[in-house]
Amino acid sequence: MQTPTAGPRLSKPVKLRFKADWGQANLTRIAGWLNQEIGDRAPEGSEFSIHAGRGGIDAINALQAGDVDIALATPAAAARLLFDGSGPHARPPLPWLRALGKIAHRDRLVVVVDAALPPETVGDLAGVASELVIATSQDDGINAIGLAAHHGLQLAGADPELLRAEGAELVYDERPFPLVHAFATGRTNVLIQEAVMMPAWQRIAERRPVRYLEWGEAAIEGFARLGWPSAVVEQGYLPGLERDLTTLDFSDFLLLCREDLDPEVAYLATWCMVKTRLALEAQYRHMPQDYTPLGYPLDPAEMRQTPVPLHGSAARAYDDLVGEGPLTDGLIWT
């Protein structure tokens, strides 16, 4: 006899579609976790699928098109720009956009250069454009890294198009790690990237000394006007970082949906996020807390603090679960 799974259950079969990342990163892992936990509490005949994505604005586009039901994106700040219709790429606001919660991901967008170059701030890059080979992501309306990097350069006084016109080369990749490797091995001399908690960043100074650049007041204030916060990388967190570095926040994985998502599904998804969170945390606890892509322990009070409004049933689930601890039985990774 099968033991009933703890928690609420869906009253009718569902076909639930998730939009995640390319397949080997954190958003797919999170989608797989919820896929299983919701599926364990769904009637026979339910179907679940995870659609590969890019972890950026494509997730919200998929929701808008009705192609998926729950979409994951990072950083959380980028979703607010789309909800408001603000940001460097003009597009209509999305008042129907809702959140189920966020998963902690402590990250920063950092600019680092070969120490042989003279710049001390991002704006100084404009003065040595012909010497630069800049590794970052493309600004194509989807990639949030590329959006923030290019807009930040513009705000700081080092417009990418002007840099290119003066002889700079911009090397693009969809994901951080090929570019971090390119910088670490000397194929580029400027890096603008995130995922700073990952081991690849700890190797960027193996071949030569490096210098970390402040974005500067104009860039930090420009992002703040959009509701995009700054953050600090502490001295010593990265190799060769000899002072606290103020940079752009690139934190948190956001779970998004439409306001018309079935209330029963929204409630159960949120319930699973809160009550079965140890099943996700366990997959990251082998990493030090300061160097993990998923922050643990997950705190429901923080999970509900999202930059776009919560789905009404998600808010009710958080309220219902205040003070309750997570489930501890039957967790696959513990």
N, C-alpha and C positions, 0 to 999 in steps of 0.2 A: 504493500500500500504506500502510495506516494505521500510524503508529508506536505501539507499545504504551505505555501510560501507566505511569510508574514506580510501584513500590510493590506491596503485596499486593493481591489481588483476592478478591472474594466468590466462594464456590464455587457459589452458587445464587441465582436471582433473589429480590429482596426488594421489599416495598412499605413504604417508609419515610416516616413522617409526622413533620414538625417542627411545633412550636408556637412562634410568634415574637411580634412586637408588631403594631401597627396597620397597618404596611406601609411606612412611610417612615422608620423609625428603625433603630437599630443592630442589633437582634436579628434583624430580617428580612434585613439584609445578611449577618449571620453565618450564618444558616440557608441563604441562597442560596449562599454560598461552600461550605459543607459539602455541600449538596445536589449541587452540580456535581462536587466533588472525589470524593465517594463514588460518585456516578453514573458517573464516568469509570472506576471500578474495579469495576463491577457487571455481571453478565451481561445479555445481551439479555432483555427481558421484565420488567426491574425497573421499578418506578414510584416516583416521589418527589413529595411534596406539602408545601407550607408553609401551615399554618393560621394565619390572622390571630388575634392575641390581644391581651392588654393588658400583657404583660411582667411580670406580677406573680404572685399566688398562683393565678391561673387556669391558669398553666402546669403547676403541680403537681397541681391538680385534674384536668386533662386526662390526665396520666399515671395518676393513681389510677383514673380511669374507663376507661382503656384506649383512649382516643380518639387518642392520639399515641404516638410511640416515643421521640422526643428533644424536650425542651422547654427553652426559654431563659427565664431570669428575672433580674431585678436588683432590689435589690442582693443580693449573695451572702449577707449576714448574715440576710436574711429567710428564706432556705431552711432555715437551721439551726433557727429557731423551729419550723418545721413538722416537721422531722425529729424534734426532741425532744418536740414537743407542748407547748412553752412559749410564752410571749408573751402579749400582752393579750387575744387571742381564743382561748379554750380550745378545743382540738380534739385528738383522739387523735394520738399520735405516728405517724410514717410510717417504720417500720424498713426498709421495702423501697426507700426512696429512695436513689439513687446518683448520682454525678457522673461526667461524662467529663472535666471540666476547667473552667477559668475563663479568660475573656479580660479582660485588664486594662482597667479603666475607673475612672479616678481622679475620684471625685465626693464631694460633701458635701451634707448637708441644712442649709440656711442660713436663718436668720430675719433679715429686714431690715425696718426701719420708716422712715417719714418722720421726719426728724430733728426736726420740729416737735413730735412726741409725746415725752413725758418718759421712757418706759421705758428702762432701761439693761440689763435682763435679761428673759428670757422671762417669769419670774414676775411682773415688774412690770406686765405687760399686764392682770392682774386688776384693777389699780387704776384703769384708764381704759377699761373695757370699752365704755362707751357711745360712745366716740370711734372705735372700731375697725371697719375693714372689712378683714377678713383673707382673703387669697387663698391657698388651698392645695387639696389634692386630698381627695376624699371617703374616709372610713373605712368601706368597704363590705365588708370581708373579702377583697377582691381587690387593691385598689390599695395598694402598699407605701408610697408616699409618704404617702397619707392615714393609713395605720396608724401610721407613725412620727411624723407631725406631731401627730396627736391624742393618742397615748400620751405623747409628749414634753411637750405642753402640760399634760396631767394631772399628770405627774411633777413638772413645774416649778411647780405651784401655780396654773395658769391653765386650769382645766378648761374645755374648749370649751362644754359645756352651761351652765355657770355664766356664761361670757362672753356667750353668746347670751341668757341670761335677764336679764343686766344691760344688754342693748342692743347688743351687738356683732353685726355682720353677717358671716357666713362665706360667701365666694364660692368655689364649687368648679369644678374642671375636671379631666378625666381626665389631661391632659398638662401639662407645665410651661409651655410657651411662651405660650399664651393668658394665663396668670396673670402671668407675668413682664411681658408687654406691658401688662396691666391695671395693674400696679404702676408701671411706667415711665411710663405716660401719666396717672397720678394718679387712676385710678378706684378704686383700693384704697390703703390706707396701711400695710398689713402684708403681707409675703410670706413664706411658708414653703415653700421649694421646693429642688429639686436641679437637675442639669444646669448647674452653675456654671461649667463650662469653655466654654459656648457663647456666641456673640456677643451674644445677647439680654441676658445678665447685665451686659455691659459698658455697656449703655445705661440701666440702672435709675436712675442719678443725673442724667440729662440735664435733668429738670424741677425738681428740688429736692435739697437735701442729704439724705443718708440716714445711718442708724445701724444697725450690725449688732449683734445681741443674743446674748449668751452664753446657752446653755441652762441653765446653772447646775449645781451639783454634784449635786443630787438627781436631775436628769434624766440626766446623764451616768452616774452610778453605777447608776441604775435600769436603763438599757440595758445597761451592762456586766454586770449580774447575769444578763441574758438571753443573754450572749455576743455582744452587738452593740457593736462598738468605737466609740470617739470618734476624731476626727482633727482636724487643724489646717488652716485656710486661712491661708496666709501673708500678712503685711502687704503691701498693695499689689496683691494678686492680683485683688481686686474694687475697683471705683471707690469711693473714700472709705473704704476699709478701712485704718485707721491703726495697727493692731496685729495681732498674730497672734490668730486667732479659733478657740477650741476649740468644735467642733460635732460632729454625728453623722456617722460614716462612711456613705457611700452608694455604695460602690465595687463594681466588677466585675460582669461578665456571666457567669452560671453556666449550664453545659450539663448538664442533668439527664436521668436515665432511671430505669427500674425495674431492680431487681437481676436480673430474668429477661430483660433485653434480650439477644438473640442474641449470644453472646460474639464471634463473627466480626464482627458489625456494630459492636459496642462497640470492638473492637480497631482496625478500619479507621477509624472515625470519629476516634478519638484519634490514630492515625497521621497522618491528614490534617490534623488541627489542628496537629500539631507540624511535619510535613514541608512542608506547603504554606502555612505561615503568612505568607510574604511576599506571597501573592496577596491576603490580607486587609489586611495592613499597608499595601500600596501604595495602597489606597483612602483612607488617612488621612494620608499623609506630606506632603500639601500644607499641613497645619495644624501650627502650632508644637506641640512635644511637651507643653508645659504647658497647652495649650488645645485638646486633641483629645479627643473622646469615646471613642476607643480608644487605649490606651497602646501605644506602639511604642518600641523593638522588643519583640516578645513573647518571653518567657523561659519555656521548657518547665518549668524548675524551679519557677517561680511558678504556671504553669498547672495543675500537679498539686496545689497546696496549696488544697484545697477545704474548705468548712465542713461538708460531709457526706461520708461515705465514698466513695471512688472505686469504680466498677464494677471487678471483679477483672481483666477483660481490659483496661480502660483503664490500670490500674496496671501491668500487664505491658507494655503498649505504651510507656509512659513509661520503664520500666526498659530495654527493648530499644533505645531511641533515645538513651540518655544519651551525650552527646559528639558526636552527629551534627548536622550543619548542615542547614538547610532546602534544599529544591529551588529551583533558580534558573532552570530552563528552562521555556519555554512558559507563563509567567504572563501572564494577560490584561491586567493593568493596569500592567505594567512594560515 
